[in-house]
Amino acid sequence: MKLSNGRQLRAARALLGWDQPRLSKAAKVAIGTVRRMESFEGAIQSHTGTLLRVQTALEKGGIEFLNDERPGVRLRAPVKR
């Protein structure tokens, strides 16, 4: 699944309890980039590599993206060892 819009991005960040600077650091992108990406109501307009870095950082933090009829996010189930 993939990150598709600003609302989904804001929701993912909120679920993790991350502020914009923390996401910016985790994804290795400028904080202004995070702010701009979150401002999109529809599809995020960004370089593919930048969007992928943000998505990967959130997934490493424990987010799972849902892209059914209605895009959403949820926390991934903890891995049992």
PDB file with one MODEL, atoms N, CA, C and O in Angstrom:
MODEL        1
ATOM      1  N   MET A   1       0.844  -1.168   0.000  1.00  0.00           N
ATOM      2  CA  MET A   1       0.000   0.000   0.000  1.00  0.00           C
ATOM      3  C   MET A   1       0.892   1.235   0.000  1.00  0.00           C
ATOM      4  O   MET A   1       2.085   1.158   0.292  1.00  0.00           O
ATOM      5  N   LYS A   2       0.292   2.374  -0.333  1.00  0.00           N
ATOM      6  CA  LYS A   2       1.129   3.560  -0.400  1.00  0.00           C
ATOM      7  C   LYS A   2       0.454   4.787   0.176  1.00  0.00           C
ATOM      8  O   LYS A   2      -0.771   4.887   0.254  1.00  0.00           O
ATOM      9  N   LEU A   3       1.304   5.710   0.573  1.00  0.00           N
ATOM     10  CA  LEU A   3       0.873   7.010   1.048  1.00  0.00           C
ATOM     11  C   LEU A   3       0.315   7.778  -0.134  1.00  0.00           C
ATOM     12  O   LEU A   3       0.975   7.882  -1.168  1.00  0.00           O
ATOM     13  N   SER A   4      -0.908   8.328   0.000  1.00  0.00           N
ATOM     14  CA  SER A   4      -1.505   8.952  -1.173  1.00  0.00           C
ATOM     15  C   SER A   4      -1.945  10.399  -1.009  1.00  0.00           C
ATOM     16  O   SER A   4      -2.003  11.125  -2.001  1.00  0.00           O
ATOM     17  N   ASN A   5      -2.263  10.855   0.225  1.00  0.00           N
ATOM     18  CA  ASN A   5      -2.724  12.236   0.341  1.00  0.00           C
ATOM     19  C   ASN A   5      -2.296  12.861   1.666  1.00  0.00           C
ATOM     20  O   ASN A   5      -1.831  12.169   2.571  1.00  0.00           O
ATOM     21  N   GLY A   6      -2.461  14.169   1.764  1.00  0.00           N
ATOM     22  CA  GLY A   6      -2.020  14.904   2.938  1.00  0.00           C
ATOM     23  C   GLY A   6      -2.722  14.490   4.213  1.00  0.00           C
ATOM     24  O   GLY A   6      -2.099  14.441   5.274  1.00  0.00           O
ATOM     25  N   ARG A   7      -4.013  14.189   4.127  1.00  0.00           N
ATOM     26  CA  ARG A   7      -4.748  13.745   5.315  1.00  0.00           C
ATOM     27  C   ARG A   7      -4.190  12.432   5.846  1.00  0.00           C
ATOM     28  O   ARG A   7      -4.044  12.248   7.054  1.00  0.00           O
ATOM     29  N   GLN A   8      -3.886  11.539   4.943  1.00  0.00           N
ATOM     30  CA  GLN A   8      -3.332  10.246   5.318  1.00  0.00           C
ATOM     31  C   GLN A   8      -1.969  10.451   6.000  1.00  0.00           C
ATOM     32  O   GLN A   8      -1.664   9.787   6.990  1.00  0.00           O
ATOM     33  N   LEU A   9      -1.170  11.353   5.477  1.00  0.00           N
ATOM     34  CA  LEU A   9       0.129  11.659   6.053  1.00  0.00           C
ATOM     35  C   LEU A   9      -0.023  12.247   7.462  1.00  0.00           C
ATOM     36  O   LEU A   9       0.673  11.825   8.386  1.00  0.00           O
ATOM     37  N   ARG A  10      -0.921  13.211   7.628  1.00  0.00           N
ATOM     38  CA  ARG A  10      -1.150  13.820   8.942  1.00  0.00           C
ATOM     39  C   ARG A  10      -1.644  12.779   9.947  1.00  0.00           C
ATOM     40  O   ARG A  10      -1.227  12.779  11.105  1.00  0.00           O
ATOM     41  N   ALA A  11      -2.534  11.893   9.496  1.00  0.00           N
ATOM     42  CA  ALA A  11      -3.072  10.851  10.380  1.00  0.00           C
ATOM     43  C   ALA A  11      -1.972   9.880  10.816  1.00  0.00           C
ATOM     44  O   ALA A  11      -1.908   9.490  11.981  1.00  0.00           O
ATOM     45  N   ALA A  12      -1.118   9.499   9.886  1.00  0.00           N
ATOM     46  CA  ALA A  12      -0.027   8.575  10.207  1.00  0.00           C
ATOM     47  C   ALA A  12       0.903   9.190  11.240  1.00  0.00           C
ATOM     48  O   ALA A  12       1.298   8.530  12.201  1.00  0.00           O
ATOM     49  N   ARG A  13       1.244  10.436  11.043  1.00  0.00           N
ATOM     50  CA  ARG A  13       2.134  11.129  11.968  1.00  0.00           C
ATOM     51  C   ARG A  13       1.480  11.238  13.348  1.00  0.00           C
ATOM     52  O   ARG A  13       2.141  11.044  14.369  1.00  0.00           O
ATOM     53  N   ALA A  14       0.192  11.547  13.375  1.00  0.00           N
ATOM     54  CA  ALA A  14      -0.528  11.671  14.641  1.00  0.00           C
ATOM     55  C   ALA A  14      -0.589  10.332  15.389  1.00  0.00           C
ATOM     56  O   ALA A  14      -0.432  10.301  16.610  1.00  0.00           O
ATOM     57  N   LEU A  15      -0.816   9.236  14.671  1.00  0.00           N
ATOM     58  CA  LEU A  15      -0.858   7.915  15.310  1.00  0.00           C
ATOM     59  C   LEU A  15       0.459   7.575  16.005  1.00  0.00           C
ATOM     60  O   LEU A  15       0.472   6.932  17.054  1.00  0.00           O
ATOM     61  N   LEU A  16       1.551   8.012  15.412  1.00  0.00           N
ATOM     62  CA  LEU A  16       2.863   7.747  16.002  1.00  0.00           C
ATOM     63  C   LEU A  16       3.228   8.750  17.087  1.00  0.00           C
ATOM     64  O   LEU A  16       4.162   8.530  17.859  1.00  0.00           O
ATOM     65  N   GLY A  17       2.479   9.863  17.141  1.00  0.00           N
ATOM     66  CA  GLY A  17       2.804  10.907  18.108  1.00  0.00           C
ATOM     67  C   GLY A  17       4.025  11.713  17.707  1.00  0.00           C
ATOM     68  O   GLY A  17       4.695  12.306  18.552  1.00  0.00           O
ATOM     69  N   TRP A  18       4.311  11.731  16.406  1.00  0.00           N
ATOM     70  CA  TRP A  18       5.470  12.459  15.884  1.00  0.00           C
ATOM     71  C   TRP A  18       5.071  13.871  15.495  1.00  0.00           C
ATOM     72  O   TRP A  18       3.978  14.090  14.972  1.00  0.00           O
ATOM     73  N   ASP A  19       5.955  14.830  15.751  1.00  0.00           N
ATOM     74  CA  ASP A  19       5.748  16.170  15.225  1.00  0.00           C
ATOM     75  C   ASP A  19       6.437  16.259  13.860  1.00  0.00           C
ATOM     76  O   ASP A  19       7.143  15.338  13.446  1.00  0.00           O
ATOM     77  N   GLN A  20       6.224  17.363  13.181  1.00  0.00           N
ATOM     78  CA  GLN A  20       6.813  17.512  11.843  1.00  0.00           C
ATOM     79  C   GLN A  20       8.332  17.439  11.848  1.00  0.00           C
ATOM     80  O   GLN A  20       8.901  16.801  10.962  1.00  0.00           O
ATOM     81  N   PRO A  21       9.020  18.067  12.809  1.00  0.00           N
ATOM     82  CA  PRO A  21      10.484  17.947  12.820  1.00  0.00           C
ATOM     83  C   PRO A  21      10.972  16.501  12.969  1.00  0.00           C
ATOM     84  O   PRO A  21      11.976  16.118  12.369  1.00  0.00           O
ATOM     85  N   ARG A  22      10.264  15.703  13.766  1.00  0.00           N
ATOM     86  CA  ARG A  22      10.681  14.310  13.943  1.00  0.00           C
ATOM     87  C   ARG A  22      10.532  13.527  12.636  1.00  0.00           C
ATOM     88  O   ARG A  22      11.424  12.763  12.269  1.00  0.00           O
ATOM     89  N   LEU A  23       9.417  13.713  11.937  1.00  0.00           N
ATOM     90  CA  LEU A  23       9.233  13.042  10.650  1.00  0.00           C
ATOM     91  C   LEU A  23      10.271  13.518   9.650  1.00  0.00           C
ATOM     92  O   LEU A  23      10.840  12.721   8.904  1.00  0.00           O
ATOM     93  N   SER A  24      10.515  14.816   9.640  1.00  0.00           N
ATOM     94  CA  SER A  24      11.505  15.389   8.733  1.00  0.00           C
ATOM     95  C   SER A  24      12.876  14.727   8.935  1.00  0.00           C
ATOM     96  O   SER A  24      13.547  14.362   7.969  1.00  0.00           O
ATOM     97  N   LYS A  25      13.273  14.580  10.181  1.00  0.00           N
ATOM     98  CA  LYS A  25      14.563  13.963  10.498  1.00  0.00           C
ATOM     99  C   LYS A  25      14.577  12.485  10.124  1.00  0.00           C
ATOM    100  O   LYS A  25      15.544  11.997   9.538  1.00  0.00           O
ATOM    101  N   ALA A  26      13.500  11.771  10.465  1.00  0.00           N
ATOM    102  CA  ALA A  26      13.435  10.331  10.176  1.00  0.00           C
ATOM    103  C   ALA A  26      13.471  10.058   8.678  1.00  0.00           C
ATOM    104  O   ALA A  26      14.074   9.079   8.239  1.00  0.00           O
ATOM    105  N   ALA A  27      12.825  10.922   7.889  1.00  0.00           N
ATOM    106  CA  ALA A  27      12.754  10.727   6.439  1.00  0.00           C
ATOM    107  C   ALA A  27      13.911  11.385   5.699  1.00  0.00           C
ATOM    108  O   ALA A  27      14.097  11.162   4.502  1.00  0.00           O
ATOM    109  N   LYS A  28      14.694  12.200   6.416  1.00  0.00           N
ATOM    110  CA  LYS A  28      15.819  12.930   5.812  1.00  0.00           C
ATOM    111  C   LYS A  28      15.336  13.841   4.678  1.00  0.00           C
ATOM    112  O   LYS A  28      15.899  13.864   3.583  1.00  0.00           O
ATOM    113  N   VAL A  29      14.259  14.597   4.990  1.00  0.00           N
ATOM    114  CA  VAL A  29      13.743  15.610   4.066  1.00  0.00           C
ATOM    115  C   VAL A  29      13.577  16.907   4.849  1.00  0.00           C
ATOM    116  O   VAL A  29      13.491  16.884   6.076  1.00  0.00           O
ATOM    117  N   ALA A  30      13.533  18.025   4.155  1.00  0.00           N
ATOM    118  CA  ALA A  30      13.371  19.325   4.799  1.00  0.00           C
ATOM    119  C   ALA A  30      12.008  19.424   5.472  1.00  0.00           C
ATOM    120  O   ALA A  30      11.025  18.866   4.983  1.00  0.00           O
ATOM    121  N   ILE A  31      11.953  20.133   6.593  1.00  0.00           N
ATOM    122  CA  ILE A  31      10.686  20.289   7.305  1.00  0.00           C
ATOM    123  C   ILE A  31       9.653  20.993   6.430  1.00  0.00           C
ATOM    124  O   ILE A  31       8.462  20.694   6.518  1.00  0.00           O
ATOM    125  N   GLY A  32      10.096  21.920   5.592  1.00  0.00           N
ATOM    126  CA  GLY A  32       9.187  22.592   4.666  1.00  0.00           C
ATOM    127  C   GLY A  32       8.539  21.609   3.702  1.00  0.00           C
ATOM    128  O   GLY A  32       7.396  21.798   3.286  1.00  0.00           O
ATOM    129  N   THR A  33       9.260  20.578   3.355  1.00  0.00           N
ATOM    130  CA  THR A  33       8.721  19.538   2.477  1.00  0.00           C
ATOM    131  C   THR A  33       7.597  18.792   3.179  1.00  0.00           C
ATOM    132  O   THR A  33       6.555  18.530   2.577  1.00  0.00           O
ATOM    133  N   VAL A  34       7.799  18.450   4.445  1.00  0.00           N
ATOM    134  CA  VAL A  34       6.756  17.769   5.215  1.00  0.00           C
ATOM    135  C   VAL A  34       5.520  18.662   5.307  1.00  0.00           C
ATOM    136  O   VAL A  34       4.399  18.200   5.093  1.00  0.00           O
ATOM    137  N   ARG A  35       5.725  19.930   5.624  1.00  0.00           N
ATOM    138  CA  ARG A  35       4.593  20.864   5.731  1.00  0.00           C
ATOM    139  C   ARG A  35       3.820  20.944   4.414  1.00  0.00           C
ATOM    140  O   ARG A  35       2.589  20.916   4.400  1.00  0.00           O
ATOM    141  N   ARG A  36       4.556  21.042   3.317  1.00  0.00           N
ATOM    142  CA  ARG A  36       3.919  21.154   2.005  1.00  0.00           C
ATOM    143  C   ARG A  36       3.151  19.880   1.671  1.00  0.00           C
ATOM    144  O   ARG A  36       2.028  19.946   1.171  1.00  0.00           O
ATOM    145  N   MET A  37       3.744  18.731   1.941  1.00  0.00           N
ATOM    146  CA  MET A  37       3.086  17.462   1.646  1.00  0.00           C
ATOM    147  C   MET A  37       1.795  17.322   2.458  1.00  0.00           C
ATOM    148  O   MET A  37       0.788  16.827   1.951  1.00  0.00           O
ATOM    149  N   GLU A  38       1.829  17.755   3.705  1.00  0.00           N
ATOM    150  CA  GLU A  38       0.643  17.658   4.552  1.00  0.00           C
ATOM    151  C   GLU A  38      -0.455  18.626   4.135  1.00  0.00           C
ATOM    152  O   GLU A  38      -1.615  18.435   4.500  1.00  0.00           O
ATOM    153  N   SER A  39      -0.110  19.650   3.386  1.00  0.00           N
ATOM    154  CA  SER A  39      -1.105  20.650   2.982  1.00  0.00           C
ATOM    155  C   SER A  39      -2.003  20.176   1.841  1.00  0.00           C
ATOM    156  O   SER A  39      -3.047  20.778   1.591  1.00  0.00           O
ATOM    157  N   PHE A  40      -1.616  19.115   1.150  1.00  0.00           N
ATOM    158  CA  PHE A  40      -2.408  18.621   0.023  1.00  0.00           C
ATOM    159  C   PHE A  40      -3.658  17.902   0.514  1.00  0.00           C
ATOM    160  O   PHE A  40      -3.572  17.007   1.355  1.00  0.00           O
ATOM    161  N   GLU A  41      -4.815  18.288  -0.006  1.00  0.00           N
ATOM    162  CA  GLU A  41      -6.060  17.582   0.305  1.00  0.00           C
ATOM    163  C   GLU A  41      -6.208  16.362  -0.598  1.00  0.00           C
ATOM    164  O   GLU A  41      -6.732  15.333  -0.170  1.00  0.00           O
ATOM    165  N   GLY A  42      -5.758  16.468  -1.820  1.00  0.00           N
ATOM    166  CA  GLY A  42      -5.793  15.351  -2.761  1.00  0.00           C
ATOM    167  C   GLY A  42      -4.439  14.664  -2.795  1.00  0.00           C
ATOM    168  O   GLY A  42      -3.722  14.619  -1.796  1.00  0.00           O
ATOM    169  N   ALA A  43      -4.103  14.134  -3.954  1.00  0.00           N
ATOM    170  CA  ALA A  43      -2.836  13.438  -4.127  1.00  0.00           C
ATOM    171  C   ALA A  43      -1.661  14.365  -3.834  1.00  0.00           C
ATOM    172  O   ALA A  43      -1.662  15.534  -4.218  1.00  0.00           O
ATOM    173  N   ILE A  44      -0.664  13.824  -3.151  1.00  0.00           N
ATOM    174  CA  ILE A  44       0.532  14.601  -2.824  1.00  0.00           C
ATOM    175  C   ILE A  44       1.359  14.783  -4.088  1.00  0.00           C
ATOM    176  O   ILE A  44       1.695  13.816  -4.771  1.00  0.00           O
ATOM    177  N   GLN A  45       1.683  16.034  -4.387  1.00  0.00           N
ATOM    178  CA  GLN A  45       2.518  16.365  -5.534  1.00  0.00           C
ATOM    179  C   GLN A  45       3.954  16.476  -5.030  1.00  0.00           C
ATOM    180  O   GLN A  45       4.307  17.458  -4.377  1.00  0.00           O
ATOM    181  N   SER A  46       4.773  15.491  -5.324  1.00  0.00           N
ATOM    182  CA  SER A  46       6.142  15.466  -4.832  1.00  0.00           C
ATOM    183  C   SER A  46       6.974  14.553  -5.716  1.00  0.00           C
ATOM    184  O   SER A  46       6.446  13.732  -6.467  1.00  0.00           O
ATOM    185  N   HIS A  47       8.287  14.716  -5.610  1.00  0.00           N
ATOM    186  CA  HIS A  47       9.167  13.778  -6.303  1.00  0.00           C
ATOM    187  C   HIS A  47       8.934  12.391  -5.719  1.00  0.00           C
ATOM    188  O   HIS A  47       8.742  12.254  -4.511  1.00  0.00           O
ATOM    189  N   THR A  48       8.948  11.397  -6.536  1.00  0.00           N
ATOM    190  CA  THR A  48       8.687  10.026  -6.102  1.00  0.00           C
ATOM    191  C   THR A  48       9.646   9.596  -4.998  1.00  0.00           C
ATOM    192  O   THR A  48       9.229   8.958  -4.030  1.00  0.00           O
ATOM    193  N   GLY A  49      10.917   9.936  -5.133  1.00  0.00           N
ATOM    194  CA  GLY A  49      11.907   9.555  -4.128  1.00  0.00           C
ATOM    195  C   GLY A  49      11.637  10.191  -2.778  1.00  0.00           C
ATOM    196  O   GLY A  49      11.822   9.553  -1.742  1.00  0.00           O
ATOM    197  N   THR A  50      11.201  11.440  -2.781  1.00  0.00           N
ATOM    198  CA  THR A  50      10.903  12.150  -1.539  1.00  0.00           C
ATOM    199  C   THR A  50       9.698  11.517  -0.860  1.00  0.00           C
ATOM    200  O   THR A  50       9.726  11.267   0.345  1.00  0.00           O
ATOM    201  N   LEU A  51       8.654  11.259  -1.610  1.00  0.00           N
ATOM    202  CA  LEU A  51       7.457  10.630  -1.072  1.00  0.00           C
ATOM    203  C   LEU A  51       7.784   9.248  -0.504  1.00  0.00           C
ATOM    204  O   LEU A  51       7.269   8.868   0.548  1.00  0.00           O
ATOM    205  N   LEU A  52       8.624   8.510  -1.190  1.00  0.00           N
ATOM    206  CA  LEU A  52       9.017   7.182  -0.742  1.00  0.00           C
ATOM    207  C   LEU A  52       9.796   7.253   0.572  1.00  0.00           C
ATOM    208  O   LEU A  52       9.600   6.406   1.443  1.00  0.00           O
ATOM    209  N   ARG A  53      10.677   8.251   0.732  1.00  0.00           N
ATOM    210  CA  ARG A  53      11.428   8.395   1.980  1.00  0.00           C
ATOM    211  C   ARG A  53      10.491   8.662   3.158  1.00  0.00           C
ATOM    212  O   ARG A  53      10.676   8.111   4.244  1.00  0.00           O
ATOM    213  N   VAL A  54       9.485   9.511   2.936  1.00  0.00           N
ATOM    214  CA  VAL A  54       8.527   9.827   3.992  1.00  0.00           C
ATOM    215  C   VAL A  54       7.698   8.584   4.328  1.00  0.00           C
ATOM    216  O   VAL A  54       7.513   8.259   5.501  1.00  0.00           O
ATOM    217  N   GLN A  55       7.209   7.901   3.317  1.00  0.00           N
ATOM    218  CA  GLN A  55       6.421   6.693   3.537  1.00  0.00           C
ATOM    219  C   GLN A  55       7.240   5.645   4.281  1.00  0.00           C
ATOM    220  O   GLN A  55       6.741   5.038   5.229  1.00  0.00           O
ATOM    221  N   THR A  56       8.472   5.424   3.876  1.00  0.00           N
ATOM    222  CA  THR A  56       9.335   4.425   4.504  1.00  0.00           C
ATOM    223  C   THR A  56       9.598   4.757   5.967  1.00  0.00           C
ATOM    224  O   THR A  56       9.590   3.866   6.816  1.00  0.00           O
ATOM    225  N   ALA A  57       9.832   6.034   6.268  1.00  0.00           N
ATOM    226  CA  ALA A  57      10.065   6.444   7.661  1.00  0.00           C
ATOM    227  C   ALA A  57       8.842   6.132   8.526  1.00  0.00           C
ATOM    228  O   ALA A  57       8.975   5.631   9.643  1.00  0.00           O
ATOM    229  N   LEU A  58       7.662   6.430   8.006  1.00  0.00           N
ATOM    230  CA  LEU A  58       6.436   6.161   8.755  1.00  0.00           C
ATOM    231  C   LEU A  58       6.206   4.658   8.931  1.00  0.00           C
ATOM    232  O   LEU A  58       5.784   4.214   9.999  1.00  0.00           O
ATOM    233  N   GLU A  59       6.478   3.888   7.899  1.00  0.00           N
ATOM    234  CA  GLU A  59       6.321   2.433   7.992  1.00  0.00           C
ATOM    235  C   GLU A  59       7.304   1.845   8.996  1.00  0.00           C
ATOM    236  O   GLU A  59       6.943   0.941   9.749  1.00  0.00           O
ATOM    237  N   LYS A  60       8.537   2.339   9.022  1.00  0.00           N
ATOM    238  CA  LYS A  60       9.507   1.867  10.009  1.00  0.00           C
ATOM    239  C   LYS A  60       9.059   2.232  11.422  1.00  0.00           C
ATOM    240  O   LYS A  60       9.384   1.535  12.383  1.00  0.00           O
ATOM    241  N   GLY A  61       8.314   3.325  11.539  1.00  0.00           N
ATOM    242  CA  GLY A  61       7.777   3.736  12.828  1.00  0.00           C
ATOM    243  C   GLY A  61       6.604   2.886  13.289  1.00  0.00           C
ATOM    244  O   GLY A  61       6.224   2.940  14.458  1.00  0.00           O
ATOM    245  N   GLY A  62       6.022   2.097  12.379  1.00  0.00           N
ATOM    246  CA  GLY A  62       4.930   1.200  12.758  1.00  0.00           C
ATOM    247  C   GLY A  62       3.611   1.458  12.057  1.00  0.00           C
ATOM    248  O   GLY A  62       2.582   0.920  12.467  1.00  0.00           O
ATOM    249  N   ILE A  63       3.617   2.267  11.012  1.00  0.00           N
ATOM    250  CA  ILE A  63       2.394   2.596  10.278  1.00  0.00           C
ATOM    251  C   ILE A  63       2.171   1.623   9.128  1.00  0.00           C
ATOM    252  O   ILE A  63       3.114   1.200   8.459  1.00  0.00           O
ATOM    253  N   GLU A  64       0.919   1.282   8.916  1.00  0.00           N
ATOM    254  CA  GLU A  64       0.503   0.505   7.740  1.00  0.00           C
ATOM    255  C   GLU A  64      -0.495   1.367   6.969  1.00  0.00           C
ATOM    256  O   GLU A  64      -1.481   1.840   7.533  1.00  0.00           O
ATOM    257  N   PHE A  65      -0.236   1.566   5.687  1.00  0.00           N
ATOM    258  CA  PHE A  65      -1.127   2.369   4.852  1.00  0.00           C
ATOM    259  C   PHE A  65      -2.194   1.496   4.235  1.00  0.00           C
ATOM    260  O   PHE A  65      -1.921   0.384   3.785  1.00  0.00           O
ATOM    261  N   LEU A  66      -3.427   2.014   4.217  1.00  0.00           N
ATOM    262  CA  LEU A  66      -4.573   1.313   3.643  1.00  0.00           C
ATOM    263  C   LEU A  66      -5.037   2.089   2.421  1.00  0.00           C
ATOM    264  O   LEU A  66      -5.212   3.305   2.493  1.00  0.00           O
ATOM    265  N   ASN A  67      -5.235   1.415   1.317  1.00  0.00           N
ATOM    266  CA  ASN A  67      -5.652   2.083   0.090  1.00  0.00           C
ATOM    267  C   ASN A  67      -6.817   1.362  -0.563  1.00  0.00           C
ATOM    268  O   ASN A  67      -6.799   1.101  -1.766  1.00  0.00           O
ATOM    269  N   ASP A  68      -7.818   1.045   0.222  1.00  0.00           N
ATOM    270  CA  ASP A  68      -9.010   0.408  -0.347  1.00  0.00           C
ATOM    271  C   ASP A  68      -9.819   1.495  -1.065  1.00  0.00           C
ATOM    272  O   ASP A  68      -9.262   2.352  -1.752  1.00  0.00           O
ATOM    273  N   GLU A  69     -11.097   1.442  -0.897  1.00  0.00           N
ATOM    274  CA  GLU A  69     -11.986   2.473  -1.449  1.00  0.00           C
ATOM    275  C   GLU A  69     -11.724   3.811  -0.766  1.00  0.00           C
ATOM    276  O   GLU A  69     -11.888   4.875  -1.363  1.00  0.00           O
ATOM    277  N   ARG A  70     -11.308   3.732   0.513  1.00  0.00           N
ATOM    278  CA  ARG A  70     -11.050   4.930   1.306  1.00  0.00           C
ATOM    279  C   ARG A  70      -9.663   4.820   1.921  1.00  0.00           C
ATOM    280  O   ARG A  70      -9.472   4.038   2.852  1.00  0.00           O
ATOM    281  N   PRO A  71      -8.691   5.581   1.427  1.00  0.00           N
ATOM    282  CA  PRO A  71      -7.339   5.501   1.981  1.00  0.00           C
ATOM    283  C   PRO A  71      -7.326   5.826   3.474  1.00  0.00           C
ATOM    284  O   PRO A  71      -8.065   6.696   3.935  1.00  0.00           O
ATOM    285  N   GLY A  72      -6.491   5.128   4.212  1.00  0.00           N
ATOM    286  CA  GLY A  72      -6.371   5.362   5.636  1.00  0.00           C
ATOM    287  C   GLY A  72      -5.047   4.840   6.160  1.00  0.00           C
ATOM    288  O   GLY A  72      -4.167   4.454   5.390  1.00  0.00           O
ATOM    289  N   VAL A  73      -4.917   4.834   7.479  1.00  0.00           N
ATOM    290  CA  VAL A  73      -3.707   4.342   8.127  1.00  0.00           C
ATOM    291  C   VAL A  73      -4.092   3.590   9.391  1.00  0.00           C
ATOM    292  O   VAL A  73      -5.167   3.806   9.950  1.00  0.00           O
ATOM    293  N   ARG A  74      -3.215   2.712   9.835  1.00  0.00           N
ATOM    294  CA  ARG A  74      -3.380   2.053  11.122  1.00  0.00           C
ATOM    295  C   ARG A  74      -1.997   1.659  11.624  1.00  0.00           C
ATOM    296  O   ARG A  74      -1.031   1.576  10.865  1.00  0.00           O
ATOM    297  N   LEU A  75      -1.939   1.421  12.931  1.00  0.00           N
ATOM    298  CA  LEU A  75      -0.698   0.929  13.498  1.00  0.00           C
ATOM    299  C   LEU A  75      -0.575  -0.547  13.165  1.00  0.00           C
ATOM    300  O   LEU A  75      -1.535  -1.308  13.284  1.00  0.00           O
ATOM    301  N   ARG A  76       0.598  -0.933  12.753  1.00  0.00           N
ATOM    302  CA  ARG A  76       0.874  -2.335  12.443  1.00  0.00           C
ATOM    303  C   ARG A  76       0.868  -3.141  13.736  1.00  0.00           C
ATOM    304  O   ARG A  76       1.267  -2.637  14.786  1.00  0.00           O
ATOM    305  N   ALA A  77       0.430  -4.356  13.663  1.00  0.00           N
ATOM    306  CA  ALA A  77       0.457  -5.243  14.828  1.00  0.00           C
ATOM    307  C   ALA A  77       1.908  -5.488  15.207  1.00  0.00           C
ATOM    308  O   ALA A  77       2.752  -5.647  14.325  1.00  0.00           O
ATOM    309  N   PRO A  78       2.219  -5.522  16.498  1.00  0.00           N
ATOM    310  CA  PRO A  78       3.600  -5.806  16.921  1.00  0.00           C
ATOM    311  C   PRO A  78       4.032  -7.175  16.411  1.00  0.00           C
ATOM    312  O   PRO A  78       3.229  -8.103  16.323  1.00  0.00           O
ATOM    313  N   VAL A  79       5.305  -7.282  16.079  1.00  0.00           N
ATOM    314  CA  VAL A  79       5.875  -8.542  15.610  1.00  0.00           C
ATOM    315  C   VAL A  79       6.141  -9.424  16.814  1.00  0.00           C
ATOM    316  O   VAL A  79       6.830  -9.012  17.747  1.00  0.00           O
ATOM    317  N   LYS A  80       5.597 -10.645  16.802  1.00  0.00           N
ATOM    318  CA  LYS A  80       5.824 -11.585  17.907  1.00  0.00           C
ATOM    319  C   LYS A  80       7.125 -12.329  17.661  1.00  0.00           C
ATOM    320  O   LYS A  80       7.422 -12.760  16.547  1.00  0.00           O
ATOM    321  N   ARG A  81       7.883 -12.463  18.724  1.00  0.00           N
ATOM    322  CA  ARG A  81       9.185 -13.144  18.580  1.00  0.00           C
ATOM    323  C   ARG A  81       9.191 -14.424  19.331  1.00  0.00           C
ATOM    324  O   ARG A  81      10.196 -15.136  19.329  1.00  0.00           O
TER     325      ARG A  81
ENDMDL
END
